[in-house]
Amino acid sequence: MAFSPVIEDSFLDLETVKQVTSLSKTTIYSLIAEGKFPQPVKITGTRRSAWRASELNLWITSQGGVQ
């Protein structure tokens, strides 16, 4: 049996998501409310939320790439 390493997903904060997508905070949260943008996940033990890089990459790809 071949060894298959587990690759952990990285998490991106709002500022990074804004930079990568060129979207404003308001637009990001509006798209989330419409079900058109990945949901952030709550970071356990903190008051922060973040986005999974893999989900954001899929969303960017579905939009035809970053403009």
N, CA, C, O and CB atoms as a CASP TS submission, in Angstrom:
PFRMAT TS
TARGET T0000
AUTHOR 0000-0000-0000
METHOD Language model
MODEL 1
PARENT N/A
ATOM      1  N   MET     1       0.844  -1.171   0.000  1.00  0.00           N
ATOM      2  CA  MET     1       0.000   0.000   0.000  1.00  0.00           C
ATOM      3  C   MET     1       0.895   1.242   0.000  1.00  0.00           C
ATOM      4  O   MET     1       1.860   1.306   0.761  1.00  0.00           O
ATOM      5  CB  MET     1      -0.963  -0.007   1.221  1.00  0.00           C
ATOM      6  N   ALA     2       0.587   2.216  -0.837  1.00  0.00           N
ATOM      7  CA  ALA     2       1.371   3.448  -0.938  1.00  0.00           C
ATOM      8  C   ALA     2       0.992   4.410   0.177  1.00  0.00           C
ATOM      9  O   ALA     2      -0.166   4.495   0.586  1.00  0.00           O
ATOM     10  CB  ALA     2       1.165   4.115  -2.310  1.00  0.00           C
ATOM     11  N   PHE     3       1.986   5.124   0.652  1.00  0.00           N
ATOM     12  CA  PHE     3       1.764   6.136   1.682  1.00  0.00           C
ATOM     13  C   PHE     3       1.166   7.376   1.044  1.00  0.00           C
ATOM     14  O   PHE     3       1.652   7.851   0.017  1.00  0.00           O
ATOM     15  CB  PHE     3       3.082   6.481   2.421  1.00  0.00           C
ATOM     16  N   SER     4       0.117   7.897   1.649  1.00  0.00           N
ATOM     17  CA  SER     4      -0.523   9.108   1.156  1.00  0.00           C
ATOM     18  C   SER     4      -0.500  10.160   2.263  1.00  0.00           C
ATOM     19  O   SER     4      -1.277  10.073   3.214  1.00  0.00           O
ATOM     20  CB  SER     4      -1.983   8.821   0.685  1.00  0.00           C
ATOM     21  N   PRO     5       0.384  11.152   2.147  1.00  0.00           N
ATOM     22  CA  PRO     5       0.467  12.160   3.207  1.00  0.00           C
ATOM     23  C   PRO     5      -0.784  13.023   3.253  1.00  0.00           C
ATOM     24  O   PRO     5      -1.433  13.258   2.234  1.00  0.00           O
ATOM     25  CB  PRO     5       1.697  13.040   3.008  1.00  0.00           C
ATOM     26  N   VAL     6      -1.107  13.485   4.434  1.00  0.00           N
ATOM     27  CA  VAL     6      -2.249  14.369   4.607  1.00  0.00           C
ATOM     28  C   VAL     6      -1.767  15.803   4.411  1.00  0.00           C
ATOM     29  O   VAL     6      -0.836  16.252   5.079  1.00  0.00           O
ATOM     30  CB  VAL     6      -2.912  14.178   6.014  1.00  0.00           C
ATOM     31  N   ILE     7      -2.397  16.499   3.509  1.00  0.00           N
ATOM     32  CA  ILE     7      -2.064  17.892   3.254  1.00  0.00           C
ATOM     33  C   ILE     7      -3.104  18.741   3.959  1.00  0.00           C
ATOM     34  O   ILE     7      -4.296  18.648   3.664  1.00  0.00           O
ATOM     35  CB  ILE     7      -2.011  18.207   1.720  1.00  0.00           C
ATOM     36  N   GLU     8      -2.659  19.559   4.878  1.00  0.00           N
ATOM     37  CA  GLU     8      -3.598  20.417   5.595  1.00  0.00           C
ATOM     38  C   GLU     8      -3.908  21.655   4.768  1.00  0.00           C
ATOM     39  O   GLU     8      -3.046  22.198   4.076  1.00  0.00           O
ATOM     40  CB  GLU     8      -3.034  20.818   6.972  1.00  0.00           C
ATOM     41  N   ASP     9      -5.137  22.078   4.856  1.00  0.00           N
ATOM     42  CA  ASP     9      -5.577  23.282   4.176  1.00  0.00           C
ATOM     43  C   ASP     9      -5.077  24.487   4.960  1.00  0.00           C
ATOM     44  O   ASP     9      -4.992  24.442   6.187  1.00  0.00           O
ATOM     45  CB  ASP     9      -7.126  23.311   4.026  1.00  0.00           C
ATOM     46  N   SER    10      -4.751  25.548   4.262  1.00  0.00           N
ATOM     47  CA  SER    10      -4.371  26.772   4.965  1.00  0.00           C
ATOM     48  C   SER    10      -5.606  27.663   5.085  1.00  0.00           C
ATOM     49  O   SER    10      -6.580  27.508   4.349  1.00  0.00           O
ATOM     50  CB  SER    10      -3.209  27.518   4.221  1.00  0.00           C
ATOM     51  N   PHE    11      -5.541  28.587   6.019  1.00  0.00           N
ATOM     52  CA  PHE    11      -6.650  29.492   6.259  1.00  0.00           C
ATOM     53  C   PHE    11      -6.217  30.914   5.978  1.00  0.00           C
ATOM     54  O   PHE    11      -5.098  31.309   6.305  1.00  0.00           O
ATOM     55  CB  PHE    11      -7.166  29.358   7.695  1.00  0.00           C
ATOM     56  N   LEU    12      -7.109  31.685   5.368  1.00  0.00           N
ATOM     57  CA  LEU    12      -6.823  33.061   4.984  1.00  0.00           C
ATOM     58  C   LEU    12      -7.725  34.014   5.742  1.00  0.00           C
ATOM     59  O   LEU    12      -8.930  33.786   5.853  1.00  0.00           O
ATOM     60  CB  LEU    12      -6.994  33.251   3.474  1.00  0.00           C
ATOM     61  N   ASP    13      -7.140  35.085   6.264  1.00  0.00           N
ATOM     62  CA  ASP    13      -7.934  36.086   6.972  1.00  0.00           C
ATOM     63  C   ASP    13      -8.626  37.007   5.971  1.00  0.00           C
ATOM     64  O   ASP    13      -8.356  36.950   4.771  1.00  0.00           O
ATOM     65  CB  ASP    13      -7.046  36.907   7.939  1.00  0.00           C
ATOM     66  N   LEU    14      -9.514  37.847   6.472  1.00  0.00           N
ATOM     67  CA  LEU    14     -10.308  38.725   5.604  1.00  0.00           C
ATOM     68  C   LEU    14      -9.424  39.635   4.760  1.00  0.00           C
ATOM     69  O   LEU    14      -9.686  39.816   3.571  1.00  0.00           O
ATOM     70  CB  LEU    14     -11.267  39.569   6.442  1.00  0.00           C
ATOM     71  N   GLU    15      -8.389  40.207   5.351  1.00  0.00           N
ATOM     72  CA  GLU    15      -7.521  41.114   4.592  1.00  0.00           C
ATOM     73  C   GLU    15      -6.879  40.402   3.406  1.00  0.00           C
ATOM     74  O   GLU    15      -6.781  40.972   2.319  1.00  0.00           O
ATOM     75  CB  GLU    15      -6.434  41.699   5.501  1.00  0.00           C
ATOM     76  N   THR    16      -6.447  39.176   3.605  1.00  0.00           N
ATOM     77  CA  THR    16      -5.839  38.406   2.514  1.00  0.00           C
ATOM     78  C   THR    16      -6.880  38.075   1.454  1.00  0.00           C
ATOM     79  O   THR    16      -6.602  38.166   0.258  1.00  0.00           O
ATOM     80  CB  THR    16      -5.196  37.110   3.051  1.00  0.00           C
ATOM     81  N   VAL    17      -8.078  37.692   1.889  1.00  0.00           N
ATOM     82  CA  VAL    17      -9.153  37.388   0.939  1.00  0.00           C
ATOM     83  C   VAL    17      -9.480  38.631   0.107  1.00  0.00           C
ATOM     84  O   VAL    17      -9.669  38.532  -1.105  1.00  0.00           O
ATOM     85  CB  VAL    17     -10.424  36.883   1.686  1.00  0.00           C
ATOM     86  N   LYS    18      -9.546  39.784   0.743  1.00  0.00           N
ATOM     87  CA  LYS    18      -9.805  41.034   0.011  1.00  0.00           C
ATOM     88  C   LYS    18      -8.717  41.299  -1.020  1.00  0.00           C
ATOM     89  O   LYS    18      -9.016  41.700  -2.145  1.00  0.00           O
ATOM     90  CB  LYS    18      -9.904  42.220   0.985  1.00  0.00           C
ATOM     91  N   GLN    19      -7.466  41.081  -0.654  1.00  0.00           N
ATOM     92  CA  GLN    19      -6.358  41.313  -1.589  1.00  0.00           C
ATOM     93  C   GLN    19      -6.391  40.343  -2.755  1.00  0.00           C
ATOM     94  O   GLN    19      -6.207  40.741  -3.905  1.00  0.00           O
ATOM     95  CB  GLN    19      -5.025  41.198  -0.869  1.00  0.00           C
ATOM     96  N   VAL    20      -6.626  39.070  -2.460  1.00  0.00           N
ATOM     97  CA  VAL    20      -6.613  38.031  -3.494  1.00  0.00           C
ATOM     98  C   VAL    20      -7.771  38.198  -4.474  1.00  0.00           C
ATOM     99  O   VAL    20      -7.607  37.980  -5.674  1.00  0.00           O
ATOM    100  CB  VAL    20      -6.673  36.646  -2.851  1.00  0.00           C
ATOM    101  N   THR    21      -8.939  38.583  -3.966  1.00  0.00           N
ATOM    102  CA  THR    21     -10.124  38.668  -4.823  1.00  0.00           C
ATOM    103  C   THR    21     -10.381  40.064  -5.371  1.00  0.00           C
ATOM    104  O   THR    21     -11.164  40.225  -6.307  1.00  0.00           O
ATOM    105  CB  THR    21     -11.329  38.211  -4.062  1.00  0.00           C
ATOM    106  N   SER    22      -9.734  41.072  -4.803  1.00  0.00           N
ATOM    107  CA  SER    22      -9.987  42.480  -5.162  1.00  0.00           C
ATOM    108  C   SER    22     -11.419  42.893  -4.836  1.00  0.00           C
ATOM    109  O   SER    22     -11.960  43.810  -5.454  1.00  0.00           O
ATOM    110  CB  SER    22      -9.709  42.710  -6.655  1.00  0.00           C
ATOM    111  N   LEU    23     -12.033  42.213  -3.863  1.00  0.00           N
ATOM    112  CA  LEU    23     -13.389  42.557  -3.437  1.00  0.00           C
ATOM    113  C   LEU    23     -13.334  43.282  -2.100  1.00  0.00           C
ATOM    114  O   LEU    23     -12.405  43.093  -1.316  1.00  0.00           O
ATOM    115  CB  LEU    23     -14.276  41.290  -3.333  1.00  0.00           C
ATOM    116  N   SER    24     -14.336  44.112  -1.851  1.00  0.00           N
ATOM    117  CA  SER    24     -14.436  44.796  -0.562  1.00  0.00           C
ATOM    118  C   SER    24     -15.070  43.862   0.465  1.00  0.00           C
ATOM    119  O   SER    24     -15.667  42.845   0.110  1.00  0.00           O
ATOM    120  CB  SER    24     -15.261  46.106  -0.693  1.00  0.00           C
ATOM    121  N   LYS    25     -14.936  44.214   1.722  1.00  0.00           N
ATOM    122  CA  LYS    25     -15.558  43.450   2.800  1.00  0.00           C
ATOM    123  C   LYS    25     -17.063  43.364   2.586  1.00  0.00           C
ATOM    124  O   LYS    25     -17.656  42.296   2.735  1.00  0.00           O
ATOM    125  CB  LYS    25     -15.248  44.086   4.167  1.00  0.00           C
ATOM    126  N   THR    26     -17.676  44.488   2.236  1.00  0.00           N
ATOM    127  CA  THR    26     -19.116  44.530   2.019  1.00  0.00           C
ATOM    128  C   THR    26     -19.540  43.590   0.896  1.00  0.00           C
ATOM    129  O   THR    26     -20.535  42.877   1.022  1.00  0.00           O
ATOM    130  CB  THR    26     -19.559  45.950   1.704  1.00  0.00           C
ATOM    131  N   THR    27     -18.790  43.589  -0.197  1.00  0.00           N
ATOM    132  CA  THR    27     -19.113  42.716  -1.326  1.00  0.00           C
ATOM    133  C   THR    27     -18.946  41.254  -0.950  1.00  0.00           C
ATOM    134  O   THR    27     -19.784  40.423  -1.302  1.00  0.00           O
ATOM    135  CB  THR    27     -18.233  43.051  -2.532  1.00  0.00           C
ATOM    136  N   ILE    28     -17.877  40.932  -0.242  1.00  0.00           N
ATOM    137  CA  ILE    28     -17.652  39.549   0.185  1.00  0.00           C
ATOM    138  C   ILE    28     -18.820  39.056   1.018  1.00  0.00           C
ATOM    139  O   ILE    28     -19.358  37.980   0.757  1.00  0.00           O
ATOM    140  CB  ILE    28     -16.344  39.430   0.983  1.00  0.00           C
ATOM    141  N   TYR    29     -19.220  39.836   2.021  1.00  0.00           N
ATOM    142  CA  TYR    29     -20.303  39.385   2.891  1.00  0.00           C
ATOM    143  C   TYR    29     -21.657  39.389   2.183  1.00  0.00           C
ATOM    144  O   TYR    29     -22.528  38.589   2.526  1.00  0.00           O
ATOM    145  CB  TYR    29     -20.370  40.260   4.127  1.00  0.00           C
ATOM    146  N   SER    30     -21.851  40.269   1.207  1.00  0.00           N
ATOM    147  CA  SER    30     -23.081  40.228   0.402  1.00  0.00           C
ATOM    148  C   SER    30     -23.136  38.949  -0.431  1.00  0.00           C
ATOM    149  O   SER    30     -24.181  38.305  -0.525  1.00  0.00           O
ATOM    150  CB  SER    30     -23.170  41.467  -0.519  1.00  0.00           C
ATOM    151  N   LEU    31     -22.004  38.587  -1.035  1.00  0.00           N
ATOM    152  CA  LEU    31     -21.951  37.356  -1.822  1.00  0.00           C
ATOM    153  C   LEU    31     -22.157  36.124  -0.941  1.00  0.00           C
ATOM    154  O   LEU    31     -22.799  35.161  -1.361  1.00  0.00           O
ATOM    155  CB  LEU    31     -20.613  37.255  -2.560  1.00  0.00           C
ATOM    156  N   ILE    32     -21.616  36.151   0.276  1.00  0.00           N
ATOM    157  CA  ILE    32     -21.837  35.038   1.213  1.00  0.00           C
ATOM    158  C   ILE    32     -23.329  34.905   1.498  1.00  0.00           C
ATOM    159  O   ILE    32     -23.874  33.802   1.476  1.00  0.00           O
ATOM    160  CB  ILE    32     -21.044  35.255   2.541  1.00  0.00           C
ATOM    161  N   ALA    33     -23.989  36.033   1.768  1.00  0.00           N
ATOM    162  CA  ALA    33     -25.421  36.024   2.082  1.00  0.00           C
ATOM    163  C   ALA    33     -26.249  35.479   0.917  1.00  0.00           C
ATOM    164  O   ALA    33     -27.295  34.864   1.125  1.00  0.00           O
ATOM    165  CB  ALA    33     -25.892  37.436   2.441  1.00  0.00           C
ATOM    166  N   GLU    34     -25.772  35.710  -0.313  1.00  0.00           N
ATOM    167  CA  GLU    34     -26.456  35.216  -1.513  1.00  0.00           C
ATOM    168  C   GLU    34     -26.072  33.776  -1.846  1.00  0.00           C
ATOM    169  O   GLU    34     -26.612  33.191  -2.785  1.00  0.00           O
ATOM    170  CB  GLU    34     -26.141  36.117  -2.701  1.00  0.00           C
ATOM    171  N   GLY    35     -25.147  33.205  -1.087  1.00  0.00           N
ATOM    172  CA  GLY    35     -24.697  31.844  -1.356  1.00  0.00           C
ATOM    173  C   GLY    35     -23.751  31.752  -2.540  1.00  0.00           C
ATOM    174  O   GLY    35     -23.617  30.691  -3.149  1.00  0.00           O
ATOM    175  N   LYS    36     -23.089  32.869  -2.874  1.00  0.00           N
ATOM    176  CA  LYS    36     -22.228  32.920  -4.052  1.00  0.00           C
ATOM    177  C   LYS    36     -20.747  33.049  -3.717  1.00  0.00           C
ATOM    178  O   LYS    36     -19.929  33.301  -4.601  1.00  0.00           O
ATOM    179  CB  LYS    36     -22.638  34.065  -4.924  1.00  0.00           C
ATOM    180  N   PHE    37     -20.400  32.878  -2.449  1.00  0.00           N
ATOM    181  CA  PHE    37     -19.007  32.994  -2.009  1.00  0.00           C
ATOM    182  C   PHE    37     -18.808  32.012  -0.863  1.00  0.00           C
ATOM    183  O   PHE    37     -19.734  31.782  -0.086  1.00  0.00           O
ATOM    184  CB  PHE    37     -18.653  34.470  -1.568  1.00  0.00           C
ATOM    185  N   PRO    38     -17.617  31.428  -0.742  1.00  0.00           N
ATOM    186  CA  PRO    38     -17.386  30.464   0.344  1.00  0.00           C
ATOM    187  C   PRO    38     -17.628  31.065   1.727  1.00  0.00           C
ATOM    188  O   PRO    38     -17.316  32.228   1.981  1.00  0.00           O
ATOM    189  CB  PRO    38     -15.966  29.930   0.268  1.00  0.00           C
ATOM    190  N   GLN    39     -18.185  30.254   2.600  1.00  0.00           N
ATOM    191  CA  GLN    39     -18.427  30.660   3.986  1.00  0.00           C
ATOM    192  C   GLN    39     -17.111  30.644   4.750  1.00  0.00           C
ATOM    193  O   GLN    39     -16.294  29.746   4.544  1.00  0.00           O
ATOM    194  CB  GLN    39     -19.469  29.728   4.669  1.00  0.00           C
ATOM    195  N   PRO    40     -16.889  31.611   5.620  1.00  0.00           N
ATOM    196  CA  PRO    40     -15.714  31.532   6.495  1.00  0.00           C
ATOM    197  C   PRO    40     -15.962  30.484   7.578  1.00  0.00           C
ATOM    198  O   PRO    40     -17.105  30.122   7.857  1.00  0.00           O
ATOM    199  CB  PRO    40     -15.396  32.922   7.137  1.00  0.00           C
ATOM    200  N   VAL    41     -14.890  30.010   8.172  1.00  0.00           N
ATOM    201  CA  VAL    41     -14.999  29.073   9.291  1.00  0.00           C
ATOM    202  C   VAL    41     -14.508  29.768  10.547  1.00  0.00           C
ATOM    203  O   VAL    41     -13.600  30.598  10.496  1.00  0.00           O
ATOM    204  CB  VAL    41     -14.186  27.766   9.024  1.00  0.00           C
ATOM    205  N   LYS    42     -15.115  29.425  11.673  1.00  0.00           N
ATOM    206  CA  LYS    42     -14.727  29.982  12.958  1.00  0.00           C
ATOM    207  C   LYS    42     -13.445  29.301  13.408  1.00  0.00           C
ATOM    208  O   LYS    42     -13.350  28.074  13.388  1.00  0.00           O
ATOM    209  CB  LYS    42     -15.855  29.808  14.016  1.00  0.00           C
ATOM    210  N   ILE    43     -12.464  30.089  13.810  1.00  0.00           N
ATOM    211  CA  ILE    43     -11.213  29.555  14.327  1.00  0.00           C
ATOM    212  C   ILE    43     -11.422  29.256  15.808  1.00  0.00           C
ATOM    213  O   ILE    43     -11.652  30.165  16.606  1.00  0.00           O
ATOM    214  CB  ILE    43     -10.018  30.555  14.102  1.00  0.00           C
ATOM    215  N   THR    44     -11.341  27.999  16.161  1.00  0.00           N
ATOM    216  CA  THR    44     -11.623  27.545  17.522  1.00  0.00           C
ATOM    217  C   THR    44     -10.755  28.264  18.541  1.00  0.00           C
ATOM    218  O   THR    44      -9.545  28.403  18.366  1.00  0.00           O
ATOM    219  CB  THR    44     -11.413  26.043  17.632  1.00  0.00           C
ATOM    220  N   GLY    45     -11.400  28.716  19.608  1.00  0.00           N
ATOM    221  CA  GLY    45     -10.681  29.352  20.700  1.00  0.00           C
ATOM    222  C   GLY    45     -10.355  30.809  20.466  1.00  0.00           C
ATOM    223  O   GLY    45      -9.661  31.427  21.273  1.00  0.00           O
ATOM    224  N   THR    46     -10.849  31.369  19.368  1.00  0.00           N
ATOM    225  CA  THR    46     -10.606  32.789  19.068  1.00  0.00           C
ATOM    226  C   THR    46     -11.915  33.437  18.658  1.00  0.00           C
ATOM    227  O   THR    46     -12.944  32.774  18.533  1.00  0.00           O
ATOM    228  CB  THR    46      -9.534  32.959  17.945  1.00  0.00           C
ATOM    229  N   ARG    47     -11.857  34.719  18.454  1.00  0.00           N
ATOM    230  CA  ARG    47     -13.020  35.445  17.940  1.00  0.00           C
ATOM    231  C   ARG    47     -12.880  35.689  16.447  1.00  0.00           C
ATOM    232  O   ARG    47     -13.563  36.547  15.889  1.00  0.00           O
ATOM    233  CB  ARG    47     -13.197  36.780  18.680  1.00  0.00           C
ATOM    234  N   ARG    48     -12.000  34.940  15.800  1.00  0.00           N
ATOM    235  CA  ARG    48     -11.701  35.142  14.385  1.00  0.00           C
ATOM    236  C   ARG    48     -12.370  34.107  13.497  1.00  0.00           C
ATOM    237  O   ARG    48     -12.688  32.993  13.914  1.00  0.00           O
ATOM    238  CB  ARG    48     -10.212  35.112  14.163  1.00  0.00           C
ATOM    239  N   SER    49     -12.566  34.521  12.265  1.00  0.00           N
ATOM    240  CA  SER    49     -13.016  33.610  11.217  1.00  0.00           C
ATOM    241  C   SER    49     -12.000  33.691  10.092  1.00  0.00           C
ATOM    242  O   SER    49     -11.274  34.677   9.968  1.00  0.00           O
ATOM    243  CB  SER    49     -14.467  33.965  10.712  1.00  0.00           C
ATOM    244  N   ALA    50     -11.953  32.655   9.279  1.00  0.00           N
ATOM    245  CA  ALA    50     -11.026  32.630   8.147  1.00  0.00           C
ATOM    246  C   ALA    50     -11.630  31.770   7.048  1.00  0.00           C
ATOM    247  O   ALA    50     -12.587  31.028   7.272  1.00  0.00           O
ATOM    248  CB  ALA    50      -9.622  32.089   8.571  1.00  0.00           C
ATOM    249  N   TRP    51     -11.060  31.882   5.866  1.00  0.00           N
ATOM    250  CA  TRP    51     -11.517  31.110   4.717  1.00  0.00           C
ATOM    251  C   TRP    51     -10.502  30.037   4.397  1.00  0.00           C
ATOM    252  O   TRP    51      -9.295  30.260   4.486  1.00  0.00           O
ATOM    253  CB  TRP    51     -11.751  32.017   3.495  1.00  0.00           C
ATOM    254  N   ARG    52     -11.001  28.864   4.022  1.00  0.00           N
ATOM    255  CA  ARG    52     -10.110  27.797   3.565  1.00  0.00           C
ATOM    256  C   ARG    52      -9.556  28.193   2.200  1.00  0.00           C
ATOM    257  O   ARG    52     -10.305  28.568   1.298  1.00  0.00           O
ATOM    258  CB  ARG    52     -10.858  26.417   3.494  1.00  0.00           C
ATOM    259  N   ALA    53      -8.257  28.105   2.064  1.00  0.00           N
ATOM    260  CA  ALA    53      -7.609  28.470   0.797  1.00  0.00           C
ATOM    261  C   ALA    53      -8.133  27.613  -0.348  1.00  0.00           C
ATOM    262  O   ALA    53      -8.323  28.113  -1.457  1.00  0.00           O
ATOM    263  CB  ALA    53      -6.081  28.321   0.909  1.00  0.00           C
ATOM    264  N   SER    54      -8.368  26.335  -0.093  1.00  0.00           N
ATOM    265  CA  SER    54      -8.845  25.449  -1.152  1.00  0.00           C
ATOM    266  C   SER    54     -10.217  25.883  -1.674  1.00  0.00           C
ATOM    267  O   SER    54     -10.465  25.845  -2.879  1.00  0.00           O
ATOM    268  CB  SER    54      -8.912  24.011  -0.643  1.00  0.00           C
ATOM    269  N   GLU    55     -11.110  26.296  -0.763  1.00  0.00           N
ATOM    270  CA  GLU    55     -12.445  26.751  -1.178  1.00  0.00           C
ATOM    271  C   GLU    55     -12.364  28.064  -1.942  1.00  0.00           C
ATOM    272  O   GLU    55     -13.086  28.272  -2.917  1.00  0.00           O
ATOM    273  CB  GLU    55     -13.361  26.914   0.042  1.00  0.00           C
ATOM    274  N   LEU    56     -11.483  28.944  -1.495  1.00  0.00           N
ATOM    275  CA  LEU    56     -11.315  30.219  -2.186  1.00  0.00           C
ATOM    276  C   LEU    56     -10.731  29.987  -3.583  1.00  0.00           C
ATOM    277  O   LEU    56     -11.156  30.624  -4.547  1.00  0.00           O
ATOM    278  CB  LEU    56     -10.403  31.166  -1.366  1.00  0.00           C
ATOM    279  N   ASN    57      -9.767  29.084  -3.691  1.00  0.00           N
ATOM    280  CA  ASN    57      -9.193  28.768  -5.002  1.00  0.00           C
ATOM    281  C   ASN    57     -10.238  28.214  -5.953  1.00  0.00           C
ATOM    282  O   ASN    57     -10.254  28.567  -7.132  1.00  0.00           O
ATOM    283  CB  ASN    57      -8.055  27.771  -4.855  1.00  0.00           C
ATOM    284  N   LEU    58     -11.113  27.346  -5.451  1.00  0.00           N
ATOM    285  CA  LEU    58     -12.195  26.820  -6.289  1.00  0.00           C
ATOM    286  C   LEU    58     -13.128  27.933  -6.750  1.00  0.00           C
ATOM    287  O   LEU    58     -13.542  27.966  -7.908  1.00  0.00           O
ATOM    288  CB  LEU    58     -12.991  25.755  -5.529  1.00  0.00           C
ATOM    289  N   TRP    59     -13.457  28.848  -5.830  1.00  0.00           N
ATOM    290  CA  TRP    59     -14.336  29.957  -6.178  1.00  0.00           C
ATOM    291  C   TRP    59     -13.676  30.826  -7.255  1.00  0.00           C
ATOM    292  O   TRP    59     -14.317  31.192  -8.239  1.00  0.00           O
ATOM    293  CB  TRP    59     -14.672  30.803  -4.923  1.00  0.00           C
ATOM    294  N   ILE    60     -12.397  31.152  -7.065  1.00  0.00           N
ATOM    295  CA  ILE    60     -11.684  31.984  -8.045  1.00  0.00           C
ATOM    296  C   ILE    60     -11.682  31.295  -9.410  1.00  0.00           C
ATOM    297  O   ILE    60     -11.926  31.936 -10.432  1.00  0.00           O
ATOM    298  CB  ILE    60     -10.224  32.263  -7.578  1.00  0.00           C
ATOM    299  N   THR    61     -11.409  30.005  -9.425  1.00  0.00           N
ATOM    300  CA  THR    61     -11.413  29.252 -10.685  1.00  0.00           C
ATOM    301  C   THR    61     -12.791  29.289 -11.338  1.00  0.00           C
ATOM    302  O   THR    61     -12.895  29.423 -12.557  1.00  0.00           O
ATOM    303  CB  THR    61     -10.985  27.794 -10.443  1.00  0.00           C
ATOM    304  N   SER    62     -13.844  29.171 -10.540  1.00  0.00           N
ATOM    305  CA  SER    62     -15.203  29.181 -11.088  1.00  0.00           C
ATOM    306  C   SER    62     -15.588  30.543 -11.654  1.00  0.00           C
ATOM    307  O   SER    62     -16.502  30.646 -12.472  1.00  0.00           O
ATOM    308  CB  SER    62     -16.199  28.777 -10.017  1.00  0.00           C
ATOM    309  N   GLN    63     -14.887  31.587 -11.215  1.00  0.00           N
ATOM    310  CA  GLN    63     -15.155  32.932 -11.697  1.00  0.00           C
ATOM    311  C   GLN    63     -14.296  33.289 -12.918  1.00  0.00           C
ATOM    312  O   GLN    63     -14.389  34.397 -13.446  1.00  0.00           O
ATOM    313  CB  GLN    63     -14.915  33.935 -10.583  1.00  0.00           C
ATOM    314  N   GLY    64     -13.474  32.357 -13.353  1.00  0.00           N
ATOM    315  CA  GLY    64     -12.606  32.603 -14.503  1.00  0.00           C
ATOM    316  C   GLY    64     -11.263  33.185 -14.112  1.00  0.00           C
ATOM    317  O   GLY    64     -10.561  33.729 -14.965  1.00  0.00           O
ATOM    318  N   GLY    65     -10.884  33.084 -12.842  1.00  0.00           N
ATOM    319  CA  GLY    65      -9.606  33.620 -12.366  1.00  0.00           C
ATOM    320  C   GLY    65      -9.771  35.002 -11.798  1.00  0.00           C
ATOM    321  O   GLY    65     -10.829  35.620 -11.920  1.00  0.00           O
ATOM    322  N   VAL    66      -8.715  35.483 -11.175  1.00  0.00           N
ATOM    323  CA  VAL    66      -8.719  36.819 -10.584  1.00  0.00           C
ATOM    324  C   VAL    66      -8.574  37.854 -11.672  1.00  0.00           C
ATOM    325  O   VAL    66      -7.739  37.710 -12.565  1.00  0.00           O
ATOM    326  CB  VAL    66      -7.596  36.970  -9.543  1.00  0.00           C
ATOM    327  N   GLN    67      -9.371  38.886 -11.607  1.00  0.00           N
ATOM    328  CA  GLN    67      -9.345  39.961 -12.617  1.00  0.00           C
ATOM    329  C   GLN    67      -8.186  40.890 -12.372  1.00  0.00           C
ATOM    330  O   GLN    67      -7.999  41.853 -13.115  1.00  0.00           O
ATOM    331  CB  GLN    67     -10.657  40.756 -12.610  1.00  0.00           C
TER
END
